[in-house]
Amino acid sequence: MTVIAAYLYRNGTRVRPVMIDEKIDCAHDKSEFVWIGMAEPTTAEMETLRRSYDLHPLAIEDAIKANQLPKVDVYGDQLFVVARTAHVENDSICYGETAIFVGHSHIISVRHGSARAHHTLRQELEAVPDRLAQGVDYVLHAVLDFIVDGYLPIIEGIEDEVLAMEQQTVDQFLGREDITRIFNLRRQVMRFQRILTPMHEVAHKFVKIDLPCIDADTRPYFSDVRDHIRRVQTMADDLREILMSVFEYSNLLEQQRTGAITRQLAAWAAILAVPTAIAGIYGMNFENMPELQTRYGYFVVLSVITVICSLLYARFRKLKWL
């Protein structure tokens, strides 16, 4: 059964379970409402909900397909809210969707691909009846806040990994796997940003626009959700820049190390060119070459080679090529 929990609440207290095909006549007081939580529902179950709570067919269709970006739609005196969930699986960010139907006396959440159930959230709200008694708009805020709170550990985990890579670049070259991981993380952060932007717009609408079922008293709560999203957005923006800076920094260090090695090779090549040239000249074995008959010519040539090589070595050491 895909119905996870379905209860009637009155004054912040759970009264009794309800069936999804049961029509509940709630009092006009906003403290009495039905909260239904579903996961991966069937088409038949969604059709039952539509008849019981007069849900709009377009909203039902969107909730079944589960391929929407975050949004807020108004259908008469009801709201249809889509939020995207996120979790890490096999070192990748995976996304789910939570569709929320909000009426004056009901709130229905439909989850697809979400790794975090609302069971803990429901328990936390039931532990504080005064807050739960504020009605469906407060529950909607709590659900959105619960979803957004799941974003922060993801971005913090990526941040820790990136900082470790940044430290690694100082000690050694980044390998092919490291560079592939950097660009993979950058793609994931960019995709995450495409979710955060519409989520921020959703929260902003609840703060700035008059919407059905949303009282002015709850706007500060939605403002808090908006601030949380903005914080994650800022961290994602910074991470994207850091990822590229890590790659560029590693590239610069690699060029610097390569340049140092090249200078060393050039310096030793210049030093070795001296004995090579002199030995090459005297290795031509012409009969009338100068100094061939000199008694100490061999030692003089070795001394000249040693002096020139020593001078070159000292010069390159001074230039820090060696």
VMD Tcl script that draws the C-alpha trace (Angstrom):
set ca {
  {0.00 0.00 0.00}
  {1.40 3.39 -0.94}
  {-0.46 5.32 1.75}
  {2.23 5.88 4.37}
  {0.14 7.84 6.87}
  {-3.33 9.43 6.82}
  {-4.74 11.08 9.93}
  {-7.25 13.65 11.04}
  {-5.83 16.33 13.34}
  {-7.68 18.66 15.67}
  {-6.01 21.37 17.75}
  {-2.60 19.89 17.02}
  {-3.51 16.38 18.18}
  {-3.97 13.26 16.12}
  {-7.63 12.23 16.29}
  {-7.93 9.11 14.14}
  {-6.75 7.47 10.90}
  {-8.66 8.24 7.72}
  {-9.11 6.45 4.42}
  {-8.21 8.15 1.16}
  {-11.73 7.57 -0.18}
  {-13.29 9.02 2.97}
  {-14.78 12.50 2.73}
  {-14.01 14.40 5.90}
  {-16.11 17.38 6.94}
  {-13.68 19.51 8.90}
  {-14.69 22.51 10.95}
  {-14.03 25.98 9.62}
  {-11.34 26.34 12.27}
  {-7.96 25.86 10.54}
  {-6.71 23.74 13.45}
  {-8.74 20.78 12.14}
  {-7.39 19.19 8.97}
  {-6.38 15.94 7.27}
  {-2.74 15.16 6.54}
  {-2.11 12.33 4.10}
  {1.33 11.10 3.11}
  {1.82 8.83 0.09}
  {4.82 7.36 -1.71}
  {4.83 6.14 -5.31}
  {1.00 6.00 -5.52}
  {-0.88 4.26 -8.28}
  {-3.09 6.05 -10.78}
  {-6.16 4.53 -9.16}
  {-5.19 5.87 -5.73}
  {-4.60 9.35 -7.14}
  {-7.98 9.24 -8.84}
  {-9.56 8.31 -5.50}
  {-7.89 11.32 -3.89}
  {-9.10 13.56 -6.70}
  {-12.72 12.59 -6.09}
  {-12.47 12.78 -2.31}
  {-10.77 16.19 -2.11}
  {-11.81 17.77 -5.41}
  {-8.25 17.99 -6.69}
  {-7.59 19.46 -10.11}
  {-6.98 16.88 -12.90}
  {-3.90 18.75 -14.17}
  {-2.36 18.67 -10.72}
  {-3.12 14.95 -10.46}
  {-1.44 14.38 -13.82}
  {1.68 16.26 -12.74}
  {1.82 14.36 -9.46}
  {1.66 11.01 -11.25}
  {4.30 11.81 -13.90}
  {6.75 13.25 -11.36}
  {8.88 15.10 -13.91}
  {8.22 18.70 -12.90}
  {10.50 21.49 -11.81}
  {9.66 23.15 -8.48}
  {6.58 25.34 -8.85}
  {3.40 26.67 -7.22}
  {0.09 26.41 -9.05}
  {-3.22 27.87 -7.88}
  {-6.43 25.98 -8.65}
  {-9.36 27.88 -7.21}
  {-9.00 27.85 -3.45}
  {-6.34 25.11 -3.49}
  {-2.60 25.04 -4.04}
  {-0.44 22.55 -5.86}
  {3.23 22.70 -4.89}
  {6.08 20.73 -6.44}
  {9.42 20.47 -4.62}
  {12.52 18.51 -5.61}
  {14.32 16.34 -3.09}
  {17.99 15.40 -3.31}
  {20.20 12.73 -1.80}
  {23.62 11.20 -2.45}
  {23.83 7.71 -3.89}
  {27.06 6.10 -5.16}
  {28.90 9.45 -5.01}
  {26.27 11.11 -7.19}
  {23.39 13.44 -6.40}
  {20.05 11.77 -7.13}
  {16.78 13.64 -7.25}
  {13.22 12.90 -6.27}
  {10.00 14.84 -6.32}
  {7.40 15.69 -3.72}
  {4.04 16.98 -4.90}
  {1.88 18.67 -2.26}
  {-1.86 19.37 -2.50}
  {-2.99 22.03 -0.06}
  {-6.59 22.94 0.76}
  {-8.13 24.76 3.71}
  {-8.67 21.49 5.56}
  {-6.29 19.03 3.92}
  {-2.65 18.62 2.92}
  {-1.56 15.66 0.81}
  {2.08 14.90 0.04}
  {3.01 12.54 -2.79}
  {6.65 11.42 -2.86}
  {8.55 9.94 -5.80}
  {12.17 8.79 -5.54}
  {12.73 10.44 -2.18}
  {15.21 8.78 0.18}
  {13.88 10.61 3.27}
  {10.42 9.72 4.56}
  {8.27 12.23 6.43}
  {7.76 9.92 9.40}
  {10.30 11.75 11.54}
  {8.88 15.13 10.52}
  {5.37 14.05 11.47}
  {6.57 12.89 14.88}
  {8.37 16.18 15.50}
  {5.27 18.21 14.65}
  {2.99 16.00 16.72}
  {5.32 16.51 19.68}
  {4.50 20.24 19.58}
  {0.67 20.49 19.28}
  {0.67 24.29 19.45}
  {2.57 24.48 16.17}
  {0.64 21.72 14.46}
  {-2.59 23.48 15.42}
  {-1.59 26.42 13.20}
  {-3.00 24.52 10.23}
  {-2.04 23.25 6.80}
  {0.11 26.27 5.91}
  {2.42 25.56 8.82}
  {2.61 21.87 7.82}
  {3.42 22.94 4.26}
  {6.24 25.10 5.59}
  {7.52 22.19 7.68}
  {7.55 19.85 4.66}
  {9.40 22.37 2.48}
  {11.85 23.11 5.27}
  {12.43 19.37 5.74}
  {13.22 19.01 2.03}
  {15.52 22.04 1.93}
  {17.39 20.90 5.06}
  {18.40 17.82 3.09}
  {20.33 20.01 0.65}
  {22.93 21.28 3.11}
  {24.64 17.95 3.96}
  {24.99 17.27 0.22}
  {26.73 20.54 -0.54}
  {28.87 20.25 2.61}
  {29.97 16.75 1.58}
  {31.04 18.01 -1.84}
  {32.80 20.94 -0.19}
  {34.85 18.61 2.04}
  {35.86 16.52 -0.97}
  {36.85 19.59 -2.97}
  {38.95 20.99 -0.12}
  {40.74 17.63 0.14}
  {41.47 17.81 -3.59}
  {42.73 21.36 -3.18}
  {45.22 20.20 -0.54}
  {46.23 17.26 -2.73}
  {47.21 19.56 -5.60}
  {49.88 21.14 -3.40}
  {51.56 17.78 -2.74}
  {51.26 16.00 -6.06}
  {49.90 16.15 -9.58}
  {46.21 15.43 -10.05}
  {45.73 12.17 -11.88}
  {43.28 11.43 -14.65}
  {40.74 10.08 -12.15}
  {41.01 13.22 -10.02}
  {40.45 15.52 -13.00}
  {37.50 13.41 -14.14}
  {36.06 13.64 -10.63}
  {36.45 17.45 -10.62}
  {34.48 17.84 -13.83}
  {31.90 15.30 -12.66}
  {31.40 17.27 -9.44}
  {31.13 20.49 -11.43}
  {28.37 18.98 -13.58}
  {26.55 17.80 -10.48}
  {26.79 21.23 -8.84}
  {25.50 22.90 -12.02}
  {22.54 20.53 -12.14}
  {21.91 21.13 -8.44}
  {21.83 24.87 -9.12}
  {19.10 24.30 -11.71}
  {16.99 22.84 -8.89}
  {17.86 25.48 -6.31}
  {16.80 28.45 -8.46}
  {13.15 27.39 -8.92}
  {13.01 26.21 -5.30}
  {14.03 29.70 -4.25}
  {11.29 31.14 -6.46}
  {8.73 28.85 -4.80}
  {9.69 30.00 -1.32}
  {9.76 33.62 -2.49}
  {6.17 33.36 -3.75}
  {4.94 32.22 -0.34}
  {6.64 35.25 1.21}
  {5.62 37.95 -1.26}
  {2.35 36.81 -2.89}
  {-1.10 36.34 -1.37}
  {-1.98 32.70 -1.95}
  {-4.98 30.58 -0.92}
  {-4.61 28.65 2.33}
  {-1.57 30.69 3.36}
  {-2.04 33.12 6.25}
  {0.13 36.19 6.66}
  {1.28 34.86 10.05}
  {3.15 32.00 8.38}
  {5.11 34.15 5.93}
  {8.09 34.53 8.28}
  {8.38 30.73 8.32}
  {8.54 30.60 4.52}
  {11.05 33.43 4.63}
  {13.23 31.18 6.77}
  {12.98 28.44 4.13}
  {13.94 30.96 1.47}
  {17.00 31.98 3.50}
  {18.08 28.35 3.81}
  {17.84 27.90 0.04}
  {19.78 31.10 -0.54}
  {22.53 29.86 1.75}
  {22.82 26.61 -0.20}
  {22.78 28.59 -3.46}
  {25.69 30.71 -2.26}
  {27.65 27.61 -1.24}
  {26.94 25.99 -4.63}
  {28.13 29.10 -6.47}
  {31.31 29.16 -4.41}
  {31.88 25.44 -4.95}
  {31.57 25.80 -8.68}
  {34.26 28.48 -8.64}
  {36.49 26.49 -6.30}
  {36.25 23.40 -8.50}
  {37.52 25.34 -11.48}
  {40.20 27.08 -9.41}
  {41.44 23.69 -8.15}
  {41.83 22.49 -11.72}
  {43.51 25.72 -12.83}
  {45.76 25.75 -9.75}
  {46.78 22.15 -10.40}
  {47.44 23.01 -14.03}
  {49.61 25.97 -13.07}
  {51.58 23.89 -10.56}
  {52.10 21.21 -13.16}
  {53.37 23.80 -15.66}
  {55.65 25.24 -12.98}
  {57.09 21.84 -12.12}
  {57.48 20.98 -15.78}
  {59.27 24.29 -16.34}
  {61.61 23.60 -13.43}
  {62.48 20.17 -14.81}
  {62.99 21.67 -18.27}
  {65.39 24.28 -16.87}
  {67.35 21.61 -15.03}
  {67.66 19.51 -18.15}
  {68.72 22.55 -20.17}
  {71.35 23.50 -17.57}
  {72.88 20.00 -17.49}
  {72.78 19.86 -21.27}
  {74.71 23.12 -21.46}
  {77.30 21.87 -18.96}
  {77.72 18.54 -20.74}
  {78.00 20.32 -24.09}
  {81.45 21.66 -23.13}
  {83.30 18.33 -22.74}
  {81.27 16.91 -25.61}
  {82.37 19.71 -27.95}
  {86.03 19.60 -26.94}
  {86.18 15.81 -27.06}
  {84.44 15.90 -30.43}
  {86.98 18.30 -31.86}
  {89.98 16.29 -30.70}
  {88.28 13.10 -31.74}
  {88.52 14.05 -35.41}
  {92.08 12.65 -35.48}
  {93.62 15.08 -37.96}
  {97.42 14.83 -38.07}
  {98.21 18.55 -37.77}
  {95.81 19.52 -34.99}
  {97.35 21.97 -32.46}
  {98.62 20.83 -29.11}
  {98.61 17.16 -30.08}
  {102.33 16.86 -29.38}
  {102.25 18.91 -26.17}
  {103.40 16.88 -23.17}
  {100.78 18.19 -20.79}
  {98.05 18.92 -23.38}
  {95.75 16.17 -22.08}
  {95.80 17.58 -18.55}
  {95.39 21.13 -19.81}
  {92.29 20.18 -21.79}
  {90.81 18.36 -18.77}
  {91.51 21.40 -16.63}
  {89.83 23.70 -19.15}
  {86.78 21.42 -19.28}
  {86.62 21.31 -15.48}
  {86.91 25.10 -15.10}
  {84.30 25.89 -17.75}
  {81.86 23.27 -16.39}
  {82.36 24.58 -12.85}
  {81.70 28.16 -13.94}
  {78.55 27.08 -15.78}
  {77.38 25.05 -12.78}
  {77.92 28.00 -10.43}
  {76.07 30.30 -12.83}
  {73.08 27.99 -13.13}
  {73.00 27.51 -9.35}
  {72.86 31.28 -8.93}
  {69.97 31.44 -11.41}
  {68.28 28.60 -9.43}
  {68.17 26.37 -12.45}
  {69.95 23.66 -10.49}
}
mol new
graphics top color blue
foreach p $ca { graphics top sphere $p radius 0.5 }
foreach p [lrange $ca 0 end-1] q [lrange $ca 1 end] { graphics top cylinder $p $q radius 0.2 }
display resetview
